[in-house]
């Protein structure tokens, strides 16, 4: 008979193997970015050489971050990932701000936006109902953020919320079930992308001439090219994002000190290979100049252009567009599942540390999952879907995410000094060069992003400075930290 309080005292069970951990890493990263971003990046760069170089550089920097984080993950194989690492290397305040950002915007916003892409692709096969123009126009003003339109595209939004709640239930019923779904859909998305690459080079009728010239004419100016490269890097980083998510599952991975670093490194290497191959296939089939022109024309007409759909149509005719839509659905379904499963462990860990709602630290005694944390996460992500502002929110916090990524890499250096004698099952290759290179790159990226954001605001191209607003939204968690910290001290006082 289950006694009251068992759910709070129960622990998560280590039942995730290395294959599932790798599938979680790959599945969380490969979502909609590889299908949606290349057209935009082609319009920003105008060069096949630079387009491939962006994916290579972004992949290498992500790998350097992964190598750095792997050392810390082997030190603290606990549920919560970077939240725990920041507590250990810095203090509970930095850890809380990270955890708050993950729960409030970073991961829940990602869940909402990626699930929305799934429903958008589903709309290629079914017609979603819509309300009257008057109801769709109803808006609720939010200071500094614009306004939210909860009834606009209501059918699409309800489909998205249905997906979120279904996958929340799947992961509530057990980590093995969620892991099985993750392995299945990660395999399916890799097969779908492999089909695009193989058919493009085997029977696509593309041209190797599309890879020339390898670089743009430098008469346009080095500074302009560099800024365009940084701008395009944002698209690549969105596609590579979520590489830290598997660390949230550390408390449930078998032999986590060895298997977690392996899953991180093997997973990111797979993703880099997939992204480079599929972009080579895109360029082989569609010249970069044509990609750019079609993307810009689509932006003007309100009909978004996807390079993947263009390639699919050239390969398989009328059925090509349907194949790409199914591939996007498979890819985003797996990503949403993995992100739901992994991200819920952060508020769970925060609660266990006494810095969040106590209920969220409970484990379902039957299914051995952080049930309340999963439920609250699903509800909040659904609210973001209805708000219609989640894309803007994630744009704001991508900037903040890279500040935390730099802090994560720096924690390797901090812990080498703070805990010099601690057993490290994995030590970062190339220390200290690898973490330092990643930190410098991350700070340069953050700096140029802020610069571009501010100049766009000054020119009147955006109504607010997204990066600064991202910092503001994270700072909204400070009162919560003060409240829970005082409450925790009162219990121990």
Secondary structure by P-SEA (a helix, b strand, c coil): cccccccccbbbbccccaaaaaaaaaaacccccccccaaaaaaacccaaaaaaaaaaaaaaaaaaaaaaaaaaaacccccaaaaaaaaaccaaaaaaaaaaaaccaaaaaaaaaaaaaaaaacccbbbbbcccccccbbbbbccccccccccaaaaaaaaaaaaaaaaaaaaacaaaaaaaaaaaaaaaaaaaaaaaaaaaacccccccccccccccccccaaaaaaaaaaaaaaaaaaaccccccccccccccccccaaaaaaaaaaaaaaaaaaaaaaaaaacccaaaaaaaaaaaaaacccccaaaaaaaaacccaaaaaaaaaaaaaaaaaaaaaaacaaaaaaaaaaaccccccccccccccccaaaaaaaaaaaaaaaaaacaaaaaaaaaaaaaaaaaaaaaaaaaaaaaaccccccccccccaaaaaaaaaaaaaaaaaaaaaaaaaaaaaccccccaaaaaaaaaacaaaaaaaaaaaaaaaac
